Amino acid sequence: MERLKSILASGTYTVVIIDEGNVAVRYGLVTLEDLLDLIRLKPDDVELVITGRDADPELIERADLVTEMKEIKHYYRKGVSARVGIEK
């Protein structure tokens, strides 16, 4: 979290992505408060993207934009295994 705070404050990046951040909260790897702190600390000129299913309602309330994706069609159903760097 300290590294992410530093990245947000650095002025180097205009987009910061916390991939599967919501899942990390669900499994106790980070706290909800950790993510909410990052949102509070985010400069206005930085886009902070937090991905993952089952976002906490408090995070949803605090976010500026919330989207939900659902599977319509997936090649896994045709027998294609998870690919390194994509699904695993």
N, C-alpha and C positions, 0 to 999 in steps of 0.2 A: 504494500500500500504506500509505503514511503516513496518508493521508486515512481509509482504512478502519480503521486502528488507532485514530485519533482518534474516529471514529464509535462504535466498540465501547466505548471508554473513557468516552464522554461521559455515559452514563446517560440519554440522551435517547430512545433507541430500545430496544424490547424484542425486535424482530425485525430482523435485518440479512440481506439476500439478496444473494449474489454470483452473479448470473446468468451461467451458462456459465463459471464459474470453472474447472471441470475441462477444458474445451476450451481455455481460455486457457493452462493449463499445457501441454497437448499441443502447442500451437503456439508455445510459448516466450515468450508475452507476459508471463507471471509464472512464478515457480518453484514447484515443489512445496513447498519450504521456506517460501515466502511464505504459502501457504495454511495449512500446519501451524502457522506462527507465529500466524496469526489465531485458529486454534482454541485454541492455548495461552493467548492473551491474552483470550479471550472471558470476560466475567464470567458467573457462574452464572445470573444472571437474564436473560440475553440468549440468544435463539434465533438461531443462525447457520446459514443455509441456503446451501449451495453446490450449484449445479445444473450439469448438463452430463454428457455421455456419457464413458465410459471413465475413471472415477475411478481414480487410482493406488491400488494395493493398500495402500500405507502410509496414505493418506488414509482409505480404507475402514476400516482397523484403528483409526485414531484417532477416527473419527466415532462419535457415540452412536446415530445412526439412518441407515441407508442404504436407499434404495429404487431400483428400476429400472423405468422406463416403457418400453413398447414399443407400436408402432403396431398397432392392431387394424383401424381403419378411418380413412381420412383423405379429406377432400373434394378434395384434390389429385388423387386418382385419378379423379375425375369431371371434371377439367379446370379446377378453380378455382385461379387463380394465387395465389402468395404475396401476402399482404396486408401493406401498410405498417403497422408497429407491432405486428404479430402474428408473422409468419414472417420478415420482413425489415426 
